[in-house]
Amino acid sequence: MPRVPSAAAAYVGEQIRAARIRYTKTHDQLAAETGIDSSNIRSYESGRAMPSVLTLVRIADALGVTPGSLIDGLTVDLFPAESARRVG
């Protein structure tokens, strides 16, 4: 799990948390449905870590949402400057 504490990780985490709460799932329920450890889910939701694309898809599937809905509104300026420079 990439440890990327950034505004981008916090944004994605907020989207995951909001969807999980909207669909009334606990961390443990989401963990059981995705095969992702509940401590990792907590790390994503708190913005301490950024989920991989595969992990994001697994979370979205378990929540019954599209992966795109979890990153909708994410912009390059939310990433650390060094990450933004490496792109392209």
Phi and psi in radians as a Rosetta constraint file:
Dihedral C 1 N 2 CA 2 C 2 CIRCULARHARMONIC -1.156 0.35
Dihedral N 2 CA 2 C 2 N 3 CIRCULARHARMONIC 2.237 0.35
Dihedral C 2 N 3 CA 3 C 3 CIRCULARHARMONIC -1.573 0.35
Dihedral N 3 CA 3 C 3 N 4 CIRCULARHARMONIC 1.793 0.35
Dihedral C 3 N 4 CA 4 C 4 CIRCULARHARMONIC -2.299 0.35
Dihedral N 4 CA 4 C 4 N 5 CIRCULARHARMONIC 1.343 0.35
Dihedral C 4 N 5 CA 5 C 5 CIRCULARHARMONIC -1.212 0.35
Dihedral N 5 CA 5 C 5 N 6 CIRCULARHARMONIC 1.909 0.35
Dihedral C 5 N 6 CA 6 C 6 CIRCULARHARMONIC -2.689 0.35
Dihedral N 6 CA 6 C 6 N 7 CIRCULARHARMONIC 2.969 0.35
Dihedral C 6 N 7 CA 7 C 7 CIRCULARHARMONIC -1.082 0.35
Dihedral N 7 CA 7 C 7 N 8 CIRCULARHARMONIC -0.574 0.35
Dihedral C 7 N 8 CA 8 C 8 CIRCULARHARMONIC -1.138 0.35
Dihedral N 8 CA 8 C 8 N 9 CIRCULARHARMONIC -0.792 0.35
Dihedral C 8 N 9 CA 9 C 9 CIRCULARHARMONIC -1.105 0.35
Dihedral N 9 CA 9 C 9 N 10 CIRCULARHARMONIC -0.705 0.35
Dihedral C 9 N 10 CA 10 C 10 CIRCULARHARMONIC -1.114 0.35
Dihedral N 10 CA 10 C 10 N 11 CIRCULARHARMONIC -0.715 0.35
Dihedral C 10 N 11 CA 11 C 11 CIRCULARHARMONIC -1.101 0.35
Dihedral N 11 CA 11 C 11 N 12 CIRCULARHARMONIC -0.860 0.35
Dihedral C 11 N 12 CA 12 C 12 CIRCULARHARMONIC -1.090 0.35
Dihedral N 12 CA 12 C 12 N 13 CIRCULARHARMONIC -0.732 0.35
Dihedral C 12 N 13 CA 13 C 13 CIRCULARHARMONIC -1.043 0.35
Dihedral N 13 CA 13 C 13 N 14 CIRCULARHARMONIC -0.709 0.35
Dihedral C 13 N 14 CA 14 C 14 CIRCULARHARMONIC -1.089 0.35
Dihedral N 14 CA 14 C 14 N 15 CIRCULARHARMONIC -0.680 0.35
Dihedral C 14 N 15 CA 15 C 15 CIRCULARHARMONIC -1.177 0.35
Dihedral N 15 CA 15 C 15 N 16 CIRCULARHARMONIC -0.720 0.35
Dihedral C 15 N 16 CA 16 C 16 CIRCULARHARMONIC -1.102 0.35
Dihedral N 16 CA 16 C 16 N 17 CIRCULARHARMONIC -0.834 0.35
Dihedral C 16 N 17 CA 17 C 17 CIRCULARHARMONIC -1.054 0.35
Dihedral N 17 CA 17 C 17 N 18 CIRCULARHARMONIC -0.805 0.35
Dihedral C 17 N 18 CA 18 C 18 CIRCULARHARMONIC -1.054 0.35
Dihedral N 18 CA 18 C 18 N 19 CIRCULARHARMONIC -0.747 0.35
Dihedral C 18 N 19 CA 19 C 19 CIRCULARHARMONIC -1.174 0.35
Dihedral N 19 CA 19 C 19 N 20 CIRCULARHARMONIC -0.714 0.35
Dihedral C 19 N 20 CA 20 C 20 CIRCULARHARMONIC -1.085 0.35
Dihedral N 20 CA 20 C 20 N 21 CIRCULARHARMONIC -0.765 0.35
Dihedral C 20 N 21 CA 21 C 21 CIRCULARHARMONIC -1.199 0.35
Dihedral N 21 CA 21 C 21 N 22 CIRCULARHARMONIC -0.727 0.35
Dihedral C 21 N 22 CA 22 C 22 CIRCULARHARMONIC -1.002 0.35
Dihedral N 22 CA 22 C 22 N 23 CIRCULARHARMONIC -0.656 0.35
Dihedral C 22 N 23 CA 23 C 23 CIRCULARHARMONIC -1.708 0.35
Dihedral N 23 CA 23 C 23 N 24 CIRCULARHARMONIC 0.299 0.35
Dihedral C 23 N 24 CA 24 C 24 CIRCULARHARMONIC 0.820 0.35
Dihedral N 24 CA 24 C 24 N 25 CIRCULARHARMONIC 0.889 0.35
Dihedral C 24 N 25 CA 25 C 25 CIRCULARHARMONIC -1.915 0.35
Dihedral N 25 CA 25 C 25 N 26 CIRCULARHARMONIC 2.488 0.35
Dihedral C 25 N 26 CA 26 C 26 CIRCULARHARMONIC -1.488 0.35
Dihedral N 26 CA 26 C 26 N 27 CIRCULARHARMONIC 2.939 0.35
Dihedral C 26 N 27 CA 27 C 27 CIRCULARHARMONIC -1.018 0.35
Dihedral N 27 CA 27 C 27 N 28 CIRCULARHARMONIC -0.747 0.35
Dihedral C 27 N 28 CA 28 C 28 CIRCULARHARMONIC -1.153 0.35
Dihedral N 28 CA 28 C 28 N 29 CIRCULARHARMONIC -0.665 0.35
Dihedral C 28 N 29 CA 29 C 29 CIRCULARHARMONIC -1.132 0.35
Dihedral N 29 CA 29 C 29 N 30 CIRCULARHARMONIC -0.780 0.35
Dihedral C 29 N 30 CA 30 C 30 CIRCULARHARMONIC -1.123 0.35
Dihedral N 30 CA 30 C 30 N 31 CIRCULARHARMONIC -0.688 0.35
Dihedral C 30 N 31 CA 31 C 31 CIRCULARHARMONIC -1.071 0.35
Dihedral N 31 CA 31 C 31 N 32 CIRCULARHARMONIC -0.785 0.35
Dihedral C 31 N 32 CA 32 C 32 CIRCULARHARMONIC -1.113 0.35
Dihedral N 32 CA 32 C 32 N 33 CIRCULARHARMONIC -0.658 0.35
Dihedral C 32 N 33 CA 33 C 33 CIRCULARHARMONIC -1.341 0.35
Dihedral N 33 CA 33 C 33 N 34 CIRCULARHARMONIC -0.420 0.35
Dihedral C 33 N 34 CA 34 C 34 CIRCULARHARMONIC -1.838 0.35
Dihedral N 34 CA 34 C 34 N 35 CIRCULARHARMONIC -0.347 0.35
Dihedral C 34 N 35 CA 35 C 35 CIRCULARHARMONIC 1.372 0.35
Dihedral N 35 CA 35 C 35 N 36 CIRCULARHARMONIC 0.226 0.35
Dihedral C 35 N 36 CA 36 C 36 CIRCULARHARMONIC -1.751 0.35
Dihedral N 36 CA 36 C 36 N 37 CIRCULARHARMONIC 2.321 0.35
Dihedral C 36 N 37 CA 37 C 37 CIRCULARHARMONIC -1.013 0.35
Dihedral N 37 CA 37 C 37 N 38 CIRCULARHARMONIC 2.430 0.35
Dihedral C 37 N 38 CA 38 C 38 CIRCULARHARMONIC -1.083 0.35
Dihedral N 38 CA 38 C 38 N 39 CIRCULARHARMONIC -0.507 0.35
Dihedral C 38 N 39 CA 39 C 39 CIRCULARHARMONIC -1.179 0.35
Dihedral N 39 CA 39 C 39 N 40 CIRCULARHARMONIC -0.575 0.35
Dihedral C 39 N 40 CA 40 C 40 CIRCULARHARMONIC -1.202 0.35
Dihedral N 40 CA 40 C 40 N 41 CIRCULARHARMONIC -0.708 0.35
Dihedral C 40 N 41 CA 41 C 41 CIRCULARHARMONIC -1.061 0.35
Dihedral N 41 CA 41 C 41 N 42 CIRCULARHARMONIC -0.735 0.35
Dihedral C 41 N 42 CA 42 C 42 CIRCULARHARMONIC -1.088 0.35
Dihedral N 42 CA 42 C 42 N 43 CIRCULARHARMONIC -0.681 0.35
Dihedral C 42 N 43 CA 43 C 43 CIRCULARHARMONIC -1.120 0.35
Dihedral N 43 CA 43 C 43 N 44 CIRCULARHARMONIC -0.695 0.35
Dihedral C 43 N 44 CA 44 C 44 CIRCULARHARMONIC -1.129 0.35
Dihedral N 44 CA 44 C 44 N 45 CIRCULARHARMONIC -0.829 0.35
Dihedral C 44 N 45 CA 45 C 45 CIRCULARHARMONIC -1.117 0.35
Dihedral N 45 CA 45 C 45 N 46 CIRCULARHARMONIC -0.555 0.35
Dihedral C 45 N 46 CA 46 C 46 CIRCULARHARMONIC -1.486 0.35
Dihedral N 46 CA 46 C 46 N 47 CIRCULARHARMONIC -0.130 0.35
Dihedral C 46 N 47 CA 47 C 47 CIRCULARHARMONIC 1.449 0.35
Dihedral N 47 CA 47 C 47 N 48 CIRCULARHARMONIC 0.172 0.35
Dihedral C 47 N 48 CA 48 C 48 CIRCULARHARMONIC -1.353 0.35
Dihedral N 48 CA 48 C 48 N 49 CIRCULARHARMONIC -0.309 0.35
Dihedral C 48 N 49 CA 49 C 49 CIRCULARHARMONIC -2.581 0.35
Dihedral N 49 CA 49 C 49 N 50 CIRCULARHARMONIC 2.653 0.35
Dihedral C 49 N 50 CA 50 C 50 CIRCULARHARMONIC -1.852 0.35
Dihedral N 50 CA 50 C 50 N 51 CIRCULARHARMONIC 2.164 0.35
Dihedral C 50 N 51 CA 51 C 51 CIRCULARHARMONIC -1.208 0.35
Dihedral N 51 CA 51 C 51 N 52 CIRCULARHARMONIC 2.604 0.35
Dihedral C 51 N 52 CA 52 C 52 CIRCULARHARMONIC -1.208 0.35
Dihedral N 52 CA 52 C 52 N 53 CIRCULARHARMONIC 2.954 0.35
Dihedral C 52 N 53 CA 53 C 53 CIRCULARHARMONIC -1.067 0.35
Dihedral N 53 CA 53 C 53 N 54 CIRCULARHARMONIC -0.787 0.35
Dihedral C 53 N 54 CA 54 C 54 CIRCULARHARMONIC -1.040 0.35
Dihedral N 54 CA 54 C 54 N 55 CIRCULARHARMONIC -0.777 0.35
Dihedral C 54 N 55 CA 55 C 55 CIRCULARHARMONIC -1.098 0.35
Dihedral N 55 CA 55 C 55 N 56 CIRCULARHARMONIC -0.729 0.35
Dihedral C 55 N 56 CA 56 C 56 CIRCULARHARMONIC -1.070 0.35
Dihedral N 56 CA 56 C 56 N 57 CIRCULARHARMONIC -0.713 0.35
Dihedral C 56 N 57 CA 57 C 57 CIRCULARHARMONIC -1.131 0.35
Dihedral N 57 CA 57 C 57 N 58 CIRCULARHARMONIC -0.747 0.35
Dihedral C 57 N 58 CA 58 C 58 CIRCULARHARMONIC -1.093 0.35
Dihedral N 58 CA 58 C 58 N 59 CIRCULARHARMONIC -0.740 0.35
Dihedral C 58 N 59 CA 59 C 59 CIRCULARHARMONIC -1.129 0.35
Dihedral N 59 CA 59 C 59 N 60 CIRCULARHARMONIC -0.815 0.35
Dihedral C 59 N 60 CA 60 C 60 CIRCULARHARMONIC -1.037 0.35
Dihedral N 60 CA 60 C 60 N 61 CIRCULARHARMONIC -0.788 0.35
Dihedral C 60 N 61 CA 61 C 61 CIRCULARHARMONIC -1.021 0.35
Dihedral N 61 CA 61 C 61 N 62 CIRCULARHARMONIC -0.775 0.35
Dihedral C 61 N 62 CA 62 C 62 CIRCULARHARMONIC -1.169 0.35
Dihedral N 62 CA 62 C 62 N 63 CIRCULARHARMONIC -0.508 0.35
Dihedral C 62 N 63 CA 63 C 63 CIRCULARHARMONIC -1.560 0.35
Dihedral N 63 CA 63 C 63 N 64 CIRCULARHARMONIC -0.144 0.35
Dihedral C 63 N 64 CA 64 C 64 CIRCULARHARMONIC 1.277 0.35
Dihedral N 64 CA 64 C 64 N 65 CIRCULARHARMONIC 0.526 0.35
Dihedral C 64 N 65 CA 65 C 65 CIRCULARHARMONIC -2.160 0.35
Dihedral N 65 CA 65 C 65 N 66 CIRCULARHARMONIC 2.955 0.35
Dihedral C 65 N 66 CA 66 C 66 CIRCULARHARMONIC -1.479 0.35
Dihedral N 66 CA 66 C 66 N 67 CIRCULARHARMONIC 2.603 0.35
Dihedral C 66 N 67 CA 67 C 67 CIRCULARHARMONIC -0.993 0.35
Dihedral N 67 CA 67 C 67 N 68 CIRCULARHARMONIC -0.619 0.35
Dihedral C 67 N 68 CA 68 C 68 CIRCULARHARMONIC -1.064 0.35
Dihedral N 68 CA 68 C 68 N 69 CIRCULARHARMONIC -0.560 0.35
Dihedral C 68 N 69 CA 69 C 69 CIRCULARHARMONIC -1.171 0.35
Dihedral N 69 CA 69 C 69 N 70 CIRCULARHARMONIC -0.407 0.35
Dihedral C 69 N 70 CA 70 C 70 CIRCULARHARMONIC -1.461 0.35
Dihedral N 70 CA 70 C 70 N 71 CIRCULARHARMONIC -0.256 0.35
Dihedral C 70 N 71 CA 71 C 71 CIRCULARHARMONIC -2.090 0.35
Dihedral N 71 CA 71 C 71 N 72 CIRCULARHARMONIC 0.038 0.35
Dihedral C 71 N 72 CA 72 C 72 CIRCULARHARMONIC -1.024 0.35
Dihedral N 72 CA 72 C 72 N 73 CIRCULARHARMONIC 2.201 0.35
Dihedral C 72 N 73 CA 73 C 73 CIRCULARHARMONIC 1.672 0.35
Dihedral N 73 CA 73 C 73 N 74 CIRCULARHARMONIC -0.121 0.35
Dihedral C 73 N 74 CA 74 C 74 CIRCULARHARMONIC -1.240 0.35
Dihedral N 74 CA 74 C 74 N 75 CIRCULARHARMONIC 2.256 0.35
Dihedral C 74 N 75 CA 75 C 75 CIRCULARHARMONIC -2.197 0.35
Dihedral N 75 CA 75 C 75 N 76 CIRCULARHARMONIC 2.760 0.35
Dihedral C 75 N 76 CA 76 C 76 CIRCULARHARMONIC -1.056 0.35
Dihedral N 76 CA 76 C 76 N 77 CIRCULARHARMONIC -0.514 0.35
Dihedral C 76 N 77 CA 77 C 77 CIRCULARHARMONIC -1.210 0.35
Dihedral N 77 CA 77 C 77 N 78 CIRCULARHARMONIC -0.176 0.35
Dihedral C 77 N 78 CA 78 C 78 CIRCULARHARMONIC -1.449 0.35
Dihedral N 78 CA 78 C 78 N 79 CIRCULARHARMONIC -0.214 0.35
Dihedral C 78 N 79 CA 79 C 79 CIRCULARHARMONIC -1.541 0.35
Dihedral N 79 CA 79 C 79 N 80 CIRCULARHARMONIC 2.692 0.35
Dihedral C 79 N 80 CA 80 C 80 CIRCULARHARMONIC -1.020 0.35
Dihedral N 80 CA 80 C 80 N 81 CIRCULARHARMONIC 2.591 0.35
Dihedral C 80 N 81 CA 81 C 81 CIRCULARHARMONIC -0.960 0.35
Dihedral N 81 CA 81 C 81 N 82 CIRCULARHARMONIC -0.717 0.35
Dihedral C 81 N 82 CA 82 C 82 CIRCULARHARMONIC -1.153 0.35
Dihedral N 82 CA 82 C 82 N 83 CIRCULARHARMONIC -0.568 0.35
Dihedral C 82 N 83 CA 83 C 83 CIRCULARHARMONIC -1.222 0.35
Dihedral N 83 CA 83 C 83 N 84 CIRCULARHARMONIC -0.726 0.35
Dihedral C 83 N 84 CA 84 C 84 CIRCULARHARMONIC -1.128 0.35
Dihedral N 84 CA 84 C 84 N 85 CIRCULARHARMONIC -0.608 0.35
Dihedral C 84 N 85 CA 85 C 85 CIRCULARHARMONIC -1.223 0.35
Dihedral N 85 CA 85 C 85 N 86 CIRCULARHARMONIC -0.541 0.35
Dihedral C 85 N 86 CA 86 C 86 CIRCULARHARMONIC -1.298 0.35
Dihedral N 86 CA 86 C 86 N 87 CIRCULARHARMONIC -0.337 0.35
Dihedral C 86 N 87 CA 87 C 87 CIRCULARHARMONIC -1.221 0.35
Dihedral N 87 CA 87 C 87 N 88 CIRCULARHARMONIC 2.365 0.35
